[in-house]
Amino acid sequence: MDVSVIYQIAGLGIIIAILNIFLSQAGRGEQAQMLSLAGVIIVLVWLIRMIAAFFNDVEAVFQLWQ
Amino acid sequence: MNGIAAVVAAAVAISIFLVFLRREMAPIGAQVALAFVVVALASLVGPLRQLLDAFWELAREAGARTLYVSVVLKAIGIAYVASIGSALCKDAGEDAVAAVVELAGKVSILILALPVVAAILNVLVQLLPS
């Protein structure tokens, strides 16, 4: 796992926050909410893979399967 | 050395991003913090493996029973995972979920240590004059 993944997630979060502000200023609050929900889900899918890989590593190191 | 520098630089940069993200986009802020924790700890797994290998080697040379050594190491592993999980839940503002994670860690460590406790009790019973 690389440190750049964190910056990618942070960048995605900032872009979505800015678009969210634009959309809610334009009076489209519903679409703004949908956008933020979509962003959260995309990042969540990304994170779950990372967490699974990390927990597999930890299990291998501590030999929790025995 | 390279690893620690990257982690510390990422921590500082992420903290500054989080000042903005937590205000405008709280869920993604929590996710960024989670991603940082996972990446930083994943970079610690390699050194941890070396450390545990050295520990195993020492235990083998000292002639300790592998059952007891593995119980200690597994307890450390469960504590590691559970404390990370509970800290992340607390960070997202969910203290009740964090308490459950901590309790799950404690229960699984206790179950893991049950054979050792049973062995100690066995020795005590044998020592007592009947």
N, CA and C atoms of all chains as a GROMACS GRO file, in nm:
protein
  588
    1MET      N    1   0.084  -0.120   0.000
    1MET     CA    2   0.000   0.000   0.000
    1MET      C    3   0.087   0.125   0.000
    2ASP      N    4   0.041   0.223  -0.073
    2ASP     CA    5   0.123   0.341  -0.094
    2ASP      C    6   0.058   0.460  -0.025
    3VAL      N    7   0.142   0.558   0.011
    3VAL     CA    8   0.089   0.677   0.079
    3VAL      C    9   0.001   0.759  -0.015
    4SER      N   10   0.025   0.747  -0.148
    4SER     CA   11  -0.048   0.832  -0.242
    4SER      C   12  -0.198   0.802  -0.242
    5VAL      N   13  -0.237   0.680  -0.197
    5VAL     CA   14  -0.380   0.648  -0.190
    5VAL      C   15  -0.452   0.748  -0.100
    6ILE      N   16  -0.387   0.786   0.012
    6ILE     CA   17  -0.450   0.879   0.106
    6ILE      C   18  -0.476   1.012   0.039
    7TYR      N   19  -0.374   1.058  -0.038
    7TYR     CA   20  -0.390   1.188  -0.104
    7TYR      C   21  -0.499   1.180  -0.210
    8GLN      N   22  -0.510   1.063  -0.277
    8GLN     CA   23  -0.617   1.049  -0.376
    8GLN      C   24  -0.754   1.059  -0.309
    9ILE      N   25  -0.769   0.993  -0.194
    9ILE     CA   26  -0.898   0.997  -0.125
    9ILE      C   27  -0.927   1.139  -0.078
   10ALA      N   28  -0.823   1.206  -0.023
   10ALA     CA   29  -0.844   1.344   0.025
   10ALA      C   30  -0.881   1.435  -0.091
   11GLY      N   31  -0.816   1.416  -0.207
   11GLY     CA   32  -0.847   1.499  -0.324
   11GLY      C   33  -0.989   1.476  -0.370
   12LEU      N   34  -1.030   1.350  -0.373
   12LEU     CA   35  -1.170   1.319  -0.411
   12LEU      C   36  -1.267   1.387  -0.315
   13GLY      N   37  -1.234   1.382  -0.185
   13GLY     CA   38  -1.320   1.445  -0.086
   13GLY      C   39  -1.331   1.594  -0.108
   14ILE      N   40  -1.219   1.660  -0.140
   14ILE     CA   41  -1.222   1.805  -0.160
   14ILE      C   42  -1.301   1.839  -0.285
   15ILE      N   43  -1.282   1.762  -0.394
   15ILE     CA   44  -1.357   1.789  -0.518
   15ILE      C   45  -1.506   1.774  -0.492
   16ILE      N   46  -1.542   1.667  -0.421
   16ILE     CA   47  -1.686   1.645  -0.395
   16ILE      C   48  -1.741   1.755  -0.306
   17ALA      N   49  -1.661   1.801  -0.209
   17ALA     CA   50  -1.710   1.908  -0.121
   17ALA      C   51  -1.735   2.035  -0.201
   18ILE      N   52  -1.642   2.066  -0.295
   18ILE     CA   53  -1.657   2.190  -0.375
   18ILE      C   54  -1.778   2.179  -0.466
   19LEU      N   55  -1.793   2.062  -0.534
   19LEU     CA   56  -1.909   2.043  -0.622
   19LEU      C   57  -2.039   2.051  -0.542
   20ASN      N   58  -2.032   1.999  -0.420
   20ASN     CA   59  -2.147   2.001  -0.332
   20ASN      C   60  -2.189   2.145  -0.303
   21ILE      N   61  -2.089   2.229  -0.273
   21ILE     CA   62  -2.119   2.370  -0.246
   21ILE      C   63  -2.181   2.435  -0.368
   22PHE      N   64  -2.124   2.407  -0.488
   22PHE     CA   65  -2.179   2.464  -0.612
   22PHE      C   66  -2.325   2.422  -0.630
   23LEU      N   67  -2.348   2.291  -0.616
   23LEU     CA   68  -2.483   2.240  -0.642
   23LEU      C   69  -2.583   2.296  -0.543
   24SER      N   70  -2.541   2.308  -0.416
   24SER     CA   71  -2.641   2.359  -0.321
   24SER      C   72  -2.661   2.509  -0.339
   25GLN      N   73  -2.559   2.580  -0.389
   25GLN     CA   74  -2.578   2.722  -0.420
   25GLN      C   75  -2.673   2.739  -0.538
   26ALA      N   76  -2.668   2.641  -0.634
   26ALA     CA   77  -2.753   2.650  -0.752
   26ALA      C   78  -2.894   2.600  -0.723
   27GLY      N   79  -2.920   2.568  -0.596
   27GLY     CA   80  -3.055   2.528  -0.559
   27GLY      C   81  -3.087   2.383  -0.589
   28ARG      N   82  -2.985   2.300  -0.606
   28ARG     CA   83  -3.009   2.158  -0.633
   28ARG      C   84  -2.959   2.075  -0.515
   29GLY      N   85  -3.022   2.096  -0.402
   29GLY     CA   86  -2.978   2.030  -0.281
   29GLY      C   87  -2.988   1.879  -0.288
   30GLU      N   88  -3.091   1.829  -0.360
   30GLU     CA   89  -3.110   1.685  -0.369
   30GLU      C   90  -2.993   1.619  -0.442
   31GLN      N   91  -2.955   1.682  -0.556
   31GLN     CA   92  -2.841   1.626  -0.632
   31GLN      C   93  -2.712   1.637  -0.553
   32ALA      N   94  -2.700   1.745  -0.474
   32ALA     CA   95  -2.579   1.759  -0.392
   32ALA      C   96  -2.570   1.646  -0.293
   33GLN      N   97  -2.684   1.610  -0.233
   33GLN     CA   98  -2.682   1.500  -0.137
   33GLN      C   99  -2.647   1.368  -0.204
   34MET      N  100  -2.706   1.346  -0.324
   34MET     CA  101  -2.675   1.223  -0.398
   34MET      C  102  -2.527   1.215  -0.429
   35LEU      N  103  -2.469   1.331  -0.469
   35LEU     CA  104  -2.326   1.334  -0.503
   35LEU      C  105  -2.243   1.297  -0.380
   36SER      N  106  -2.277   1.355  -0.265
   36SER     CA  107  -2.194   1.325  -0.148
   36SER      C  108  -2.210   1.179  -0.107
   37LEU      N  109  -2.332   1.125  -0.123
   37LEU     CA  110  -2.353   0.984  -0.090
   37LEU      C  111  -2.270   0.895  -0.184
   38ALA      N  112  -2.271   0.929  -0.314
   38ALA     CA  113  -2.193   0.851  -0.410
   38ALA      C  114  -2.045   0.855  -0.376
   39GLY      N  115  -1.996   0.975  -0.339
   39GLY     CA  116  -1.854   0.986  -0.303
   39GLY      C  117  -1.820   0.900  -0.184
   40VAL      N  118  -1.907   0.904  -0.082
   40VAL     CA  119  -1.880   0.824   0.038
   40VAL      C  120  -1.875   0.676   0.002
   41ILE      N  121  -1.968   0.632  -0.086
   41ILE     CA  122  -1.972   0.488  -0.117
   41ILE      C  123  -1.850   0.447  -0.198
   42ILE      N  124  -1.808   0.534  -0.294
   42ILE     CA  125  -1.690   0.500  -0.374
   42ILE      C  126  -1.568   0.484  -0.284
   43VAL      N  127  -1.550   0.582  -0.193
   43VAL     CA  128  -1.433   0.575  -0.104
   43VAL      C  129  -1.443   0.453  -0.013
   44LEU      N  130  -1.566   0.420   0.028
   44LEU     CA  131  -1.585   0.306   0.118
   44LEU      C  132  -1.542   0.176   0.050
   45VAL      N  133  -1.581   0.159  -0.078
   45VAL     CA  134  -1.543   0.038  -0.150
   45VAL      C  135  -1.391   0.027  -0.162
   46TRP      N  136  -1.330   0.143  -0.188
   46TRP     CA  137  -1.185   0.151  -0.199
   46TRP      C  138  -1.119   0.110  -0.067
   47LEU      N  139  -1.175   0.166   0.043
   47LEU     CA  140  -1.116   0.144   0.175
   47LEU      C  141  -1.132   0.000   0.219
   48ILE      N  142  -1.247  -0.061   0.184
   48ILE     CA  143  -1.272  -0.196   0.236
   48ILE      C  144  -1.168  -0.292   0.182
   49ARG      N  145  -1.129  -0.272   0.055
   49ARG     CA  146  -1.024  -0.358  -0.001
   49ARG      C  147  -0.893  -0.340   0.075
   50MET      N  148  -0.858  -0.212   0.103
   50MET     CA  149  -0.735  -0.186   0.176
   50MET      C  150  -0.738  -0.250   0.314
   51ILE      N  151  -0.853  -0.236   0.382
   51ILE     CA  152  -0.862  -0.290   0.518
   51ILE      C  153  -0.852  -0.442   0.516
   52ALA      N  154  -0.915  -0.504   0.414
   52ALA     CA  155  -0.908  -0.649   0.405
   52ALA      C  156  -0.764  -0.696   0.385
   53ALA      N  157  -0.690  -0.626   0.296
   53ALA     CA  158  -0.551  -0.664   0.273
   53ALA      C  159  -0.469  -0.646   0.401
   54PHE      N  160  -0.497  -0.536   0.472
   54PHE     CA  161  -0.421  -0.509   0.594
   54PHE      C  162  -0.449  -0.613   0.702
   55PHE      N  163  -0.577  -0.649   0.719
   55PHE     CA  164  -0.608  -0.747   0.822
   55PHE      C  165  -0.552  -0.885   0.785
   56ASN      N  166  -0.548  -0.916   0.655
   56ASN     CA  167  -0.484  -1.041   0.614
   56ASN      C  168  -0.337  -1.042   0.653
   57ASP      N  169  -0.269  -0.927   0.631
   57ASP     CA  170  -0.128  -0.918   0.669
   57ASP      C  171  -0.111  -0.938   0.820
   58VAL      N  172  -0.198  -0.870   0.897
   58VAL     CA  173  -0.185  -0.882   1.042
   58VAL      C  174  -0.207  -1.026   1.087
   59GLU      N  175  -0.308  -1.091   1.026
   59GLU     CA  176  -0.333  -1.230   1.062
   59GLU      C  177  -0.214  -1.317   1.030
   60ALA      N  178  -0.150  -1.291   0.915
   60ALA     CA  179  -0.035  -1.372   0.876
   60ALA      C  180   0.079  -1.352   0.974
   61VAL      N  181   0.098  -1.225   1.019
   61VAL     CA  182   0.210  -1.197   1.108
   61VAL      C  183   0.187  -1.262   1.245
   62PHE      N  184   0.067  -1.246   1.298
   62PHE     CA  185   0.043  -1.298   1.433
   62PHE      C  186  -0.006  -1.442   1.432
   63GLN      N  187  -0.022  -1.500   1.314
   63GLN     CA  188  -0.063  -1.640   1.300
   63GLN      C  189  -0.192  -1.666   1.376
   64LEU      N  190  -0.292  -1.582   1.349
   64LEU     CA  191  -0.418  -1.592   1.421
   64LEU      C  192  -0.501  -1.711   1.374
   65TRP      N  193  -0.462  -1.771   1.261
   65TRP     CA  194  -0.548  -1.876   1.208
   65TRP      C  195  -0.527  -2.008   1.281
   66GLN      N  196  -0.418  -2.021   1.356
   66GLN     CA  197  -0.387  -2.150   1.417
   66GLN      C  198  -0.487  -2.185   1.526
   67MET      N  199   1.390   0.439   0.761
   67MET     CA  200   1.400   0.584   0.772
   67MET      C  201   1.312   0.650   0.668
   68ASN      N  202   1.317   0.596   0.544
   68ASN     CA  203   1.233   0.651   0.438
   68ASN      C  204   1.086   0.635   0.472
   69GLY      N  205   1.053   0.518   0.528
   69GLY     CA  206   0.914   0.491   0.562
   69GLY      C  207   0.860   0.589   0.664
   70ILE      N  208   0.938   0.615   0.770
   70ILE     CA  209   0.888   0.705   0.875
   70ILE      C  210   0.872   0.845   0.822
   71ALA      N  211   0.964   0.889   0.734
   71ALA     CA  212   0.952   1.025   0.679
   71ALA      C  213   0.824   1.037   0.598
   72ALA      N  214   0.793   0.937   0.515
   72ALA     CA  215   0.671   0.943   0.433
   72ALA      C  216   0.548   0.945   0.522
   73VAL      N  217   0.549   0.863   0.629
   73VAL     CA  218   0.431   0.857   0.715
   73VAL      C  219   0.410   0.989   0.787
   74VAL      N  220   0.520   1.049   0.838
   74VAL     CA  221   0.505   1.175   0.913
   74VAL      C  222   0.460   1.286   0.819
   75ALA      N  223   0.518   1.291   0.698
   75ALA     CA  224   0.477   1.395   0.602
   75ALA      C  225   0.330   1.378   0.567
   76ALA      N  226   0.287   1.254   0.544
   76ALA     CA  227   0.146   1.229   0.512
   76ALA      C  228   0.058   1.270   0.629
   77ALA      N  229   0.103   1.244   0.753
   77ALA     CA  230   0.021   1.278   0.869
   77ALA      C  231  -0.002   1.428   0.876
   78VAL      N  232   0.104   1.507   0.853
   78VAL     CA  233   0.090   1.652   0.862
   78VAL      C  234  -0.001   1.702   0.750
   79ALA      N  235   0.021   1.652   0.627
   79ALA     CA  236  -0.061   1.698   0.514
   79ALA      C  237  -0.207   1.661   0.535
   80ILE      N  238  -0.230   1.538   0.583
   80ILE     CA  239  -0.368   1.491   0.604
   80ILE      C  240  -0.438   1.571   0.712
   81SER      N  241  -0.362   1.610   0.817
   81SER     CA  242  -0.425   1.690   0.923
   81SER      C  243  -0.476   1.821   0.867
   82ILE      N  244  -0.397   1.881   0.775
   82ILE     CA  245  -0.440   2.010   0.719
   82ILE      C  246  -0.561   1.990   0.628
   83PHE      N  247  -0.559   1.881   0.548
   83PHE     CA  248  -0.676   1.853   0.464
   83PHE      C  249  -0.799   1.831   0.550
   84LEU      N  250  -0.779   1.764   0.664
   84LEU     CA  251  -0.893   1.726   0.746
   84LEU      C  252  -0.961   1.846   0.809
   85VAL      N  253  -0.885   1.957   0.831
   85VAL     CA  254  -0.948   2.077   0.886
   85VAL      C  255  -1.062   2.121   0.794
   86PHE      N  256  -1.036   2.113   0.661
   86PHE     CA  257  -1.140   2.149   0.564
   86PHE      C  258  -1.245   2.039   0.551
   87LEU      N  259  -1.196   1.916   0.537
   87LEU     CA  260  -1.288   1.807   0.505
   87LEU      C  261  -1.388   1.779   0.617
   88ARG      N  262  -1.342   1.789   0.743
   88ARG     CA  263  -1.433   1.757   0.854
   88ARG      C  264  -1.548   1.857   0.859
   89ARG      N  265  -1.522   1.982   0.815
   89ARG     CA  266  -1.626   2.083   0.821
   89ARG      C  267  -1.722   2.068   0.703
   90GLU      N  268  -1.668   2.046   0.583
   90GLU     CA  269  -1.752   2.045   0.464
   90GLU      C  270  -1.809   1.908   0.433
   91MET      N  271  -1.731   1.802   0.466
   91MET     CA  272  -1.765   1.669   0.417
   91MET      C  273  -1.723   1.568   0.524
   92ALA      N  274  -1.798   1.567   0.636
   92ALA     CA  275  -1.753   1.492   0.753
   92ALA      C  276  -1.731   1.343   0.725
   93PRO      N  277  -1.819   1.273   0.649
   93PRO     CA  278  -1.796   1.129   0.628
   93PRO      C  279  -1.667   1.100   0.554
   94ILE      N  280  -1.638   1.181   0.450
   94ILE     CA  281  -1.513   1.155   0.378
   94ILE      C  282  -1.392   1.193   0.463
   95GLY      N  283  -1.410   1.290   0.554
   95GLY     CA  284  -1.302   1.322   0.646
   95GLY      C  285  -1.267   1.201   0.732
   96ALA      N  286  -1.371   1.136   0.786
   96ALA     CA  287  -1.347   1.015   0.867
   96ALA      C  288  -1.281   0.907   0.783
   97GLN      N  289  -1.323   0.896   0.655
   97GLN     CA  290  -1.264   0.792   0.570
   97GLN      C  291  -1.119   0.821   0.538
   98VAL      N  292  -1.084   0.950   0.522
   98VAL     CA  293  -0.944   0.983   0.497
   98VAL      C  294  -0.860   0.947   0.618
   99ALA      N  295  -0.912   0.976   0.738
   99ALA     CA  296  -0.839   0.939   0.860
   99ALA      C  297  -0.820   0.788   0.866
  100LEU      N  298  -0.927   0.713   0.830
  100LEU     CA  299  -0.919   0.567   0.830
  100LEU      C  300  -0.814   0.518   0.730
  101ALA      N  301  -0.813   0.578   0.611
  101ALA     CA  302  -0.715   0.537   0.509
  101ALA      C  303  -0.574   0.564   0.559
  102PHE      N  304  -0.554   0.679   0.626
  102PHE     CA  305  -0.420   0.708   0.678
  102PHE      C  306  -0.379   0.604   0.780
  103VAL      N  307  -0.470   0.571   0.871
  103VAL     CA  308  -0.437   0.472   0.975
  103VAL      C  309  -0.400   0.339   0.912
  104VAL      N  310  -0.481   0.296   0.813
  104VAL     CA  311  -0.454   0.165   0.752
  104VAL      C  312  -0.319   0.166   0.680
  105VAL      N  313  -0.290   0.271   0.605
  105VAL     CA  314  -0.163   0.273   0.530
  105VAL      C  315  -0.045   0.279   0.627
  106ALA      N  316  -0.056   0.363   0.731
  106ALA     CA  317   0.056   0.377   0.825
  106ALA      C  318   0.081   0.244   0.897
  107LEU      N  319  -0.027   0.176   0.937
  107LEU     CA  320  -0.007   0.050   1.009
  107LEU      C  321   0.040  -0.060   0.915
  108ALA      N  322  -0.004  -0.055   0.788
  108ALA     CA  323   0.043  -0.156   0.693
  108ALA      C  324   0.192  -0.141   0.669
  109SER      N  325   0.243  -0.018   0.679
  109SER     CA  326   0.387  -0.003   0.662
  109SER      C  327   0.462  -0.051   0.786
  110LEU      N  328   0.389  -0.070   0.898
  110LEU     CA  329   0.453  -0.122   1.020
  110LEU      C  330   0.454  -0.274   1.025
  111VAL      N  331   0.378  -0.339   0.934
  111VAL     CA  332   0.364  -0.484   0.942
  111VAL      C  333   0.498  -0.554   0.918
  112GLY      N  334   0.578  -0.504   0.823
  112GLY     CA  335   0.707  -0.567   0.792
  112GLY      C  336   0.801  -0.569   0.912
  113PRO      N  337   0.830  -0.451   0.974
  113PRO     CA  338   0.913  -0.450   1.095
  113PRO      C  339   0.857  -0.536   1.207
  114LEU      N  340   0.722  -0.533   1.220
  114LEU     CA  341   0.659  -0.613   1.324
  114LEU      C  342   0.688  -0.761   1.303
  115ARG      N  343   0.687  -0.804   1.176
  115ARG     CA  344   0.714  -0.945   1.147
  115ARG      C  345   0.856  -0.982   1.190
  116GLN      N  346   0.953  -0.891   1.160
  116GLN     CA  347   1.092  -0.919   1.201
  116GLN      C  348   1.102  -0.931   1.353
  117LEU      N  349   1.030  -0.837   1.421
  117LEU     CA  350   1.032  -0.836   1.567
  117LEU      C  351   0.979  -0.967   1.623
  118LEU      N  352   0.866  -1.013   1.566
  118LEU     CA  353   0.805  -1.134   1.618
  118LEU      C  354   0.889  -1.256   1.586
  119ASP      N  355   0.956  -1.254   1.468
  119ASP     CA  356   1.046  -1.365   1.436
  119ASP      C  357   1.158  -1.374   1.539
  120ALA      N  358   1.215  -1.256   1.575
  120ALA     CA  359   1.321  -1.255   1.675
  120ALA      C  360   1.269  -1.307   1.808
  121PHE      N  361   1.145  -1.268   1.840
  121PHE     CA  362   1.084  -1.312   1.967
  121PHE      C  363   1.068  -1.463   1.969
  122TRP      N  364   1.019  -1.520   1.857
  122TRP     CA  365   1.004  -1.665   1.847
  122TRP      C  366   1.138  -1.734   1.866
  123GLU      N  367   1.241  -1.676   1.802
  123GLU     CA  368   1.375  -1.737   1.808
  123GLU      C  369   1.423  -1.740   1.954
  124LEU      N  370   1.405  -1.626   2.024
  124LEU     CA  371   1.445  -1.618   2.166
  124LEU      C  372   1.370  -1.721   2.248
  125ALA      N  373   1.239  -1.731   2.223
  125ALA     CA  374   1.158  -1.825   2.301
  125ALA      C  375   1.205  -1.968   2.276
  126ARG      N  376   1.241  -1.998   2.148
  126ARG     CA  377   1.282  -2.134   2.118
  126ARG      C  378   1.413  -2.166   2.188
  127GLU      N  379   1.506  -2.065   2.188
  127GLU     CA  380   1.634  -2.089   2.253
  127GLU      C  381   1.617  -2.104   2.404
  128ALA      N  382   1.522  -2.030   2.461
  128ALA     CA  383   1.500  -2.039   2.606
  128ALA      C  384   1.425  -2.166   2.641
  129GLY      N  385   1.373  -2.237   2.540
  129GLY     CA  386   1.304  -2.362   2.568
  129GLY      C  387   1.163  -2.344   2.619
  130ALA      N  388   1.102  -2.226   2.590
  130ALA     CA  389   0.964  -2.205   2.634
  130ALA      C  390   0.871  -2.288   2.547
  131ARG      N  391   0.756  -2.324   2.605
  131ARG     CA  392   0.658  -2.402   2.529
  131ARG      C  393   0.596  -2.315   2.421
  132THR      N  394   0.586  -2.370   2.299
  132THR     CA  395   0.536  -2.287   2.189
  132THR      C  396   0.390  -2.248   2.211
  133LEU      N  397   0.315  -2.330   2.286
  133LEU     CA  398   0.174  -2.297   2.311
  133LEU      C  399   0.163  -2.162   2.380
  134TYR      N  400   0.244  -2.142   2.485
  134TYR     CA  401   0.232  -2.019   2.563
  134TYR      C  402   0.281  -1.899   2.484
  135VAL      N  403   0.390  -1.918   2.408
  135VAL     CA  404   0.442  -1.806   2.328
  135VAL      C  405   0.337  -1.764   2.226
  136SER      N  406   0.273  -1.864   2.162
  136SER     CA  407   0.177  -1.827   2.058
  136SER      C  408   0.055  -1.760   2.119
  137VAL      N  409   0.019  -1.798   2.242
  137VAL     CA  410  -0.093  -1.729   2.308
  137VAL      C  411  -0.060  -1.582   2.329
  138VAL      N  412   0.062  -1.555   2.376
  138VAL     CA  413   0.102  -1.415   2.399
  138VAL      C  414   0.098  -1.337   2.268
  139LEU      N  415   0.154  -1.396   2.162
  139LEU     CA  416   0.161  -1.323   2.036
  139LEU      C  417   0.022  -1.299   1.978
  140LYS      N  418  -0.065  -1.401   1.988
  140LYS     CA  419  -0.200  -1.382   1.935
  140LYS      C  420  -0.274  -1.276   2.015
  141ALA      N  421  -0.250  -1.272   2.148
  141ALA     CA  422  -0.317  -1.170   2.229
  141ALA      C  423  -0.271  -1.032   2.186
  142ILE      N  424  -0.141  -1.019   2.157
  142ILE     CA  425  -0.092  -0.889   2.109
  142ILE      C  426  -0.159  -0.853   1.978
  143GLY      N  427  -0.173  -0.952   1.888
  143GLY     CA  428  -0.235  -0.924   1.759
  143GLY      C  429  -0.380  -0.881   1.774
  144ILE      N  430  -0.455  -0.950   1.861
  144ILE     CA  431  -0.596  -0.913   1.880
  144ILE      C  432  -0.605  -0.775   1.941
  145ALA      N  433  -0.518  -0.744   2.036
  145ALA     CA  434  -0.521  -0.612   2.098
  145ALA      C  435  -0.492  -0.503   1.995
  146TYR      N  436  -0.399  -0.532   1.905
  146TYR     CA  437  -0.361  -0.439   1.798
  146TYR      C  438  -0.482  -0.408   1.711
  147VAL      N  439  -0.546  -0.513   1.660
  147VAL     CA  440  -0.660  -0.494   1.570
  147VAL      C  441  -0.776  -0.426   1.643
  148ALA      N  442  -0.805  -0.472   1.767
  148ALA     CA  443  -0.921  -0.418   1.838
  148ALA      C  444  -0.898  -0.273   1.876
  149SER      N  445  -0.776  -0.238   1.916
  149SER     CA  446  -0.756  -0.099   1.957
  149SER      C  447  -0.763  -0.006   1.836
  150ILE      N  448  -0.713  -0.053   1.720
  150ILE     CA  449  -0.727   0.029   1.600
  150ILE      C  450  -0.874   0.050   1.567
  151GLY      N  451  -0.950  -0.059   1.569
  151GLY     CA  452  -1.092  -0.049   1.535
  151GLY      C  453  -1.166   0.043   1.629
  152SER      N  454  -1.140   0.031   1.760
  152SER     CA  455  -1.216   0.113   1.854
  152SER      C  456  -1.174   0.258   1.842
  153ALA      N  457  -1.045   0.284   1.815
  153ALA     CA  458  -1.002   0.424   1.801
  153ALA      C  459  -1.068   0.488   1.678
  154LEU      N  460  -1.081   0.409   1.570
  154LEU     CA  461  -1.144   0.464   1.450
  154LEU      C  462  -1.291   0.493   1.472
  155CYS      N  463  -1.360   0.402   1.545
  155CYS     CA  464  -1.502   0.427   1.572
  155CYS      C  465  -1.518   0.550   1.661
  156LYS      N  466  -1.431   0.566   1.761
  156LYS     CA  467  -1.438   0.683   1.848
  156LYS      C  468  -1.416   0.810   1.768
  157ASP      N  469  -1.323   0.800   1.671
  157ASP     CA  470  -1.290   0.915   1.587
  157ASP      C  471  -1.411   0.959   1.507
  158ALA      N  472  -1.492   0.862   1.462
  158ALA     CA  473  -1.611   0.895   1.385
  158ALA      C  474  -1.727   0.935   1.476
  159GLY      N  475  -1.703   0.941   1.608
  159GLY     CA  476  -1.805   0.989   1.700
  159GLY      C  477  -1.898   0.881   1.752
  160GLU      N  478  -1.862   0.753   1.731
  160GLU     CA  479  -1.950   0.644   1.775
  160GLU      C  480  -1.888   0.573   1.894
  161ASP      N  481  -1.911   0.628   2.014
  161ASP     CA  482  -1.849   0.570   2.132
  161ASP      C  483  -1.907   0.434   2.168
  162ALA      N  484  -2.038   0.414   2.141
  162ALA     CA  485  -2.100   0.287   2.177
  162ALA      C  486  -2.041   0.174   2.094
  163VAL      N  487  -2.023   0.199   1.962
  163VAL     CA  488  -1.965   0.096   1.875
  163VAL      C  489  -1.821   0.066   1.918
  164ALA      N  490  -1.748   0.173   1.956
  164ALA     CA  491  -1.610   0.153   2.000
  164ALA      C  492  -1.604   0.067   2.124
  165ALA      N  493  -1.699   0.090   2.217
  165ALA     CA  494  -1.700   0.009   2.340
  165ALA      C  495  -1.725  -0.138   2.307
  166VAL      N  496  -1.815  -0.164   2.209
  166VAL     CA  497  -1.842  -0.303   2.172
  166VAL      C  498  -1.718  -0.367   2.111
  167VAL      N  499  -1.645  -0.292   2.026
  167VAL     CA  500  -1.524  -0.347   1.965
  167VAL      C  501  -1.423  -0.384   2.073
  168GLU      N  502  -1.407  -0.293   2.171
  168GLU     CA  503  -1.312  -0.322   2.279
  168GLU      C  504  -1.353  -0.446   2.358
  169LEU      N  505  -1.483  -0.456   2.385
  169LEU     CA  506  -1.532  -0.571   2.460
  169LEU      C  507  -1.508  -0.701   2.381
  170ALA      N  508  -1.531  -0.696   2.249
  170ALA     CA  509  -1.507  -0.815   2.167
  170ALA      C  510  -1.360  -0.855   2.174
  171GLY      N  511  -1.270  -0.757   2.170
  171GLY     CA  512  -1.128  -0.788   2.181
  171GLY      C  513  -1.096  -0.853   2.313
  172LYS      N  514  -1.153  -0.797   2.424
  172LYS     CA  515  -1.123  -0.853   2.556
  172LYS      C  516  -1.173  -0.996   2.566
  173VAL      N  517  -1.296  -1.020   2.515
  173VAL     CA  518  -1.352  -1.155   2.526
  173VAL      C  519  -1.268  -1.253   2.445
  174SER      N  520  -1.225  -1.214   2.324
  174SER     CA  521  -1.150  -1.312   2.245
  174SER      C  522  -1.013  -1.337   2.305
  175ILE      N  523  -0.953  -1.234   2.370
  175ILE     CA  524  -0.825  -1.260   2.436
  175ILE      C  525  -0.845  -1.354   2.555
  176LEU      N  526  -0.955  -1.334   2.629
  176LEU     CA  527  -0.980  -1.422   2.744
  176LEU      C  528  -1.000  -1.566   2.698
  177ILE      N  529  -1.074  -1.584   2.588
  177ILE     CA  530  -1.095  -1.720   2.537
  177ILE      C  531  -0.962  -1.782   2.495
  178LEU      N  532  -0.878  -1.698   2.434
  178LEU     CA  533  -0.746  -1.745   2.390
  178LEU      C  534  -0.662  -1.790   2.510
  179ALA      N  535  -0.676  -1.715   2.623
  179ALA     CA  536  -0.591  -1.742   2.739
  179ALA      C  537  -0.646  -1.853   2.827
  180LEU      N  538  -0.763  -1.905   2.792
  180LEU     CA  539  -0.827  -2.005   2.876
  180LEU      C  540  -0.740  -2.130   2.900
  181PRO      N  541  -0.674  -2.187   2.796
  181PRO     CA  542  -0.588  -2.303   2.822
  181PRO      C  543  -0.476  -2.274   2.920
  182VAL      N  544  -0.422  -2.150   2.914
  182VAL     CA  545  -0.312  -2.116   3.006
  182VAL      C  546  -0.364  -2.109   3.149
  183VAL      N  547  -0.482  -2.047   3.165
  183VAL     CA  548  -0.541  -2.038   3.299
  183VAL      C  549  -0.569  -2.178   3.352
  184ALA      N  550  -0.621  -2.265   3.265
  184ALA     CA  551  -0.650  -2.403   3.306
  184ALA      C  552  -0.521  -2.474   3.347
  185ALA      N  553  -0.413  -2.450   3.273
  185ALA     CA  554  -0.286  -2.515   3.308
  185ALA      C  555  -0.237  -2.467   3.443
  186ILE      N  556  -0.250  -2.335   3.470
  186ILE     CA  557  -0.206  -2.282   3.600
  186ILE      C  558  -0.288  -2.345   3.712
  187LEU      N  559  -0.418  -2.355   3.691
  187LEU     CA  560  -0.503  -2.414   3.795
  187LEU      C  561  -0.466  -2.560   3.817
  188ASN      N  562  -0.437  -2.632   3.710
  188ASN     CA  563  -0.396  -2.772   3.722
  188ASN      C  564  -0.272  -2.784   3.809
  189VAL      N  565  -0.172  -2.696   3.781
  189VAL     CA  566  -0.047  -2.701   3.858
  189VAL      C  567  -0.076  -2.672   4.004
  190LEU      N  568  -0.163  -2.573   4.030
  190LEU     CA  569  -0.197  -2.538   4.168
  190LEU      C  570  -0.262  -2.656   4.239
  191VAL      N  571  -0.355  -2.723   4.168
  191VAL     CA  572  -0.424  -2.835   4.231
  191VAL      C  573  -0.325  -2.947   4.263
  192GLN      N  574  -0.227  -2.968   4.173
  192GLN     CA  575  -0.128  -3.074   4.198
  192GLN      C  576  -0.039  -3.039   4.316
  193LEU      N  577  -0.012  -2.904   4.333
  193LEU     CA  578   0.077  -2.863   4.442
  193LEU      C  579   0.010  -2.880   4.578
  194LEU      N  580  -0.123  -2.861   4.579
  194LEU     CA  581  -0.192  -2.869   4.707
  194LEU      C  582  -0.184  -3.011   4.763
  195PRO      N  583  -0.157  -3.024   4.893
  195PRO     CA  584  -0.160  -3.157   4.953
  195PRO      C  585  -0.304  -3.206   4.965
  196SER      N  586  -0.328  -3.324   4.918
  196SER     CA  587  -0.467  -3.373   4.917
  196SER      C  588  -0.500  -3.436   5.053
   0.00000   0.00000   0.00000
